[in-house]
Amino acid sequence: MLGGLVLLRYTNWLTFVIGFIAFVDYVVLYGLAKRRSVHGTIVGSIAGAAPVVAGYTALTGRLDAAAVILFLILVFWQMPHFYAIAIYRLKDYKSAHLPVLPAVGGIHATKVQMVVYMVAFIVATLALSAYGYTGYVYTIGMTIIGLIWLGKGIAGFRAANDTTWARRVFVFSLVVLLSFSILVSFGTTIRGAVS
């Protein structure tokens, strides 16, 4: 409640609405979905991607292509990240009776989904460049990082130990997010879109 008032007072209505949607998504929708549906991860990723969009709209006052792309980047990044956790913590999820994809659909199906989301992540990160929001340093850097992550994802189909593989994918997903956060500041024109 207090956070919403702060957003409303110091930013704008659009940012407040995004914050409200993220709150409802996380507290209500994700709270229900994580215990009842294999799709809880995607429901939760909406709230997880909202802060970067709220930050963007707080600065620009508008919802445009850059905001949508940033949202997609974070959603697509979260899915392999959390699926990796679900694989290497599978016993815990099963004990808690949480219907995560590896427990319901199997590890192979989860690996397929992870690779699909990794490809979508790469496409989304490069969309920032395609729309002219970022420069060459970002484009080259994210292409390399994205392809390395994808390679690690594909390697899962021949992994001898799924738990070890999933931990490595998880750890590298943190490198991917950190790299994105740093590289997006190099030669970016998102700030230029504010004017």
C-alpha positions as CSV (number, residue, x, y, z in Angstrom):
1,M,0.0,0.0,0.0
2,L,2.7,2.5,1.0
3,G,4.8,1.5,-2.0
4,G,1.9,2.2,-4.3
5,L,1.4,5.6,-2.7
6,V,5.1,6.4,-3.2
7,L,4.9,5.4,-6.9
8,L,1.8,7.5,-7.4
9,R,3.3,10.5,-5.6
10,Y,6.8,10.5,-7.1
11,T,6.3,8.9,-10.6
12,N,3.1,8.7,-12.7
13,W,-0.1,6.9,-13.1
14,L,1.3,4.4,-15.6
15,T,4.0,3.3,-13.2
16,F,1.5,3.0,-10.4
17,V,-0.7,0.8,-12.6
18,I,2.2,-1.4,-13.5
19,G,3.2,-1.7,-9.9
20,F,-0.4,-2.6,-9.0
21,I,-0.6,-5.2,-11.7
22,A,2.7,-6.8,-10.5
23,F,1.4,-6.8,-6.9
24,V,-1.8,-8.6,-7.9
25,D,0.0,-11.0,-10.2
26,Y,2.5,-12.0,-7.5
27,V,0.4,-12.1,-4.4
28,V,-2.9,-13.4,-5.9
29,L,-2.3,-15.1,-9.3
30,Y,1.1,-16.5,-8.6
31,G,0.1,-17.4,-5.1
32,L,-2.7,-19.6,-6.5
33,A,-0.9,-20.8,-9.6
34,K,2.3,-22.1,-8.0
35,R,0.3,-24.7,-6.0
36,R,-2.2,-25.6,-8.6
37,S,-0.7,-25.3,-12.1
38,V,2.4,-26.2,-14.0
39,H,2.2,-22.7,-15.4
40,G,2.9,-21.0,-12.1
41,T,6.4,-20.1,-13.3
42,I,5.2,-18.1,-16.2
43,V,2.6,-16.3,-14.0
44,G,5.3,-15.4,-11.5
45,S,7.6,-14.2,-14.3
46,I,5.2,-11.4,-15.1
47,A,5.7,-9.8,-11.6
48,G,9.4,-10.5,-11.9
49,A,9.7,-8.6,-15.1
50,A,7.5,-5.7,-14.0
51,P,10.1,-3.7,-12.0
52,V,12.3,-2.9,-15.1
53,V,9.2,-1.8,-17.0
54,A,8.1,0.4,-14.0
55,G,11.5,1.9,-13.9
56,Y,11.3,2.7,-17.6
57,T,7.8,4.2,-17.4
58,A,8.8,6.2,-14.3
59,L,11.5,7.8,-16.4
60,T,9.7,8.2,-19.8
61,G,6.1,8.4,-18.8
62,R,5.1,6.0,-21.6
63,L,4.7,2.4,-22.6
64,D,6.5,1.9,-25.9
65,A,8.5,-0.8,-27.8
66,A,11.5,-0.5,-25.5
67,A,9.3,-1.2,-22.4
68,V,7.7,-4.2,-24.1
69,I,11.0,-5.6,-25.2
70,L,12.5,-5.1,-21.7
71,F,9.5,-6.9,-20.3
72,L,10.0,-9.8,-22.7
73,I,13.7,-10.1,-22.0
74,L,13.1,-10.5,-18.3
75,V,10.2,-13.0,-18.8
76,F,12.2,-15.1,-21.2
77,W,15.3,-15.0,-18.9
78,Q,13.4,-16.1,-15.9
79,M,11.9,-19.2,-17.4
80,P,15.2,-21.2,-17.9
81,H,16.6,-19.7,-14.7
82,F,13.7,-21.0,-12.6
83,Y,13.4,-24.3,-14.5
84,A,17.0,-24.9,-13.8
85,I,16.3,-24.4,-10.1
86,A,13.3,-26.7,-10.4
87,I,15.5,-29.5,-11.9
88,Y,18.3,-29.4,-9.3
89,R,15.8,-29.0,-6.4
90,L,13.3,-31.4,-7.9
91,K,13.1,-33.5,-4.7
92,D,12.2,-30.5,-2.7
93,Y,9.4,-29.4,-5.1
94,K,8.0,-33.0,-5.1
95,S,8.1,-33.1,-1.3
96,A,6.2,-29.8,-1.2
97,H,3.8,-31.1,-3.8
98,L,4.4,-28.0,-6.1
99,P,3.6,-28.8,-9.7
100,V,6.6,-27.4,-11.4
101,L,7.3,-28.5,-15.0
102,P,10.1,-31.1,-14.2
103,A,7.8,-32.8,-11.6
104,V,4.7,-32.8,-13.9
105,G,6.1,-33.0,-17.4
106,G,9.5,-34.5,-16.8
107,I,13.0,-33.3,-17.1
108,H,13.3,-33.8,-20.9
109,A,10.2,-31.6,-21.6
110,T,11.7,-29.0,-19.2
111,K,15.0,-29.0,-21.1
112,V,13.1,-28.4,-24.4
113,Q,11.2,-25.5,-22.8
114,M,14.4,-24.0,-21.5
115,V,16.0,-24.1,-24.9
116,V,12.9,-22.5,-26.5
117,Y,13.0,-19.7,-23.9
118,M,16.7,-19.2,-24.3
119,V,16.2,-18.7,-28.1
120,A,13.3,-16.3,-27.3
121,F,15.6,-14.4,-24.9
122,I,18.3,-14.0,-27.5
123,V,15.8,-12.7,-30.0
124,A,14.3,-10.3,-27.5
125,T,17.7,-8.9,-26.4
126,L,18.6,-8.3,-30.1
127,A,15.3,-6.6,-30.7
128,L,16.6,-3.7,-28.6
129,S,19.3,-3.3,-31.2
130,A,17.0,-3.9,-34.1
131,Y,14.7,-1.1,-32.9
132,G,17.8,1.2,-32.5
133,Y,17.8,1.4,-28.7
134,T,21.3,-0.1,-28.2
135,G,24.7,0.0,-29.9
136,Y,27.2,-2.5,-31.3
137,V,28.9,-3.3,-27.9
138,Y,25.6,-4.4,-26.5
139,T,24.7,-6.3,-29.7
140,I,27.9,-8.2,-29.9
141,G,28.2,-8.9,-26.2
142,M,24.6,-10.1,-25.8
143,T,24.9,-12.3,-28.9
144,I,28.0,-14.0,-27.5
145,I,26.5,-14.4,-24.0
146,G,23.2,-15.5,-25.3
147,L,24.7,-18.2,-27.6
148,I,26.9,-19.5,-24.8
149,W,23.8,-19.8,-22.5
150,L,22.0,-21.5,-25.3
151,G,24.9,-23.9,-25.8
152,K,24.8,-24.8,-22.1
153,G,21.0,-25.4,-22.5
154,I,21.4,-27.7,-25.5
155,A,24.2,-29.6,-23.7
156,G,21.5,-30.7,-21.2
157,F,20.2,-33.2,-23.7
158,R,23.4,-35.2,-23.3
159,A,24.2,-34.4,-19.7
160,A,25.2,-37.4,-17.6
161,N,23.9,-35.7,-14.4
162,D,20.9,-33.5,-14.7
163,T,21.4,-31.9,-11.2
164,T,24.9,-30.8,-12.0
165,W,23.9,-29.6,-15.4
166,A,21.0,-27.6,-14.0
167,R,23.1,-25.9,-11.4
168,R,25.6,-24.8,-14.1
169,V,22.8,-23.4,-16.2
170,F,21.4,-21.6,-13.2
171,V,24.8,-20.1,-12.2
172,F,25.4,-19.0,-15.8
173,S,21.9,-17.4,-16.0
174,L,23.1,-15.0,-13.3
175,V,26.1,-14.1,-15.5
176,V,23.7,-13.6,-18.4
177,L,21.5,-11.2,-16.3
178,L,24.5,-9.3,-15.0
179,S,26.0,-9.0,-18.5
180,F,22.7,-7.7,-19.8
181,S,22.5,-5.1,-17.1
182,I,26.0,-3.9,-17.8
183,L,26.0,-4.1,-21.6
184,V,22.6,-2.3,-22.0
185,S,24.4,0.8,-20.6
186,F,27.0,0.8,-23.4
187,G,26.0,3.0,-26.3
188,T,22.4,2.8,-25.3
189,T,19.9,5.2,-26.8
190,I,17.0,4.3,-24.5
191,R,17.9,7.4,-22.5
192,G,17.7,9.3,-25.7
193,A,14.2,8.1,-26.2
194,V,13.2,10.1,-23.1
195,S,13.6,13.4,-24.8
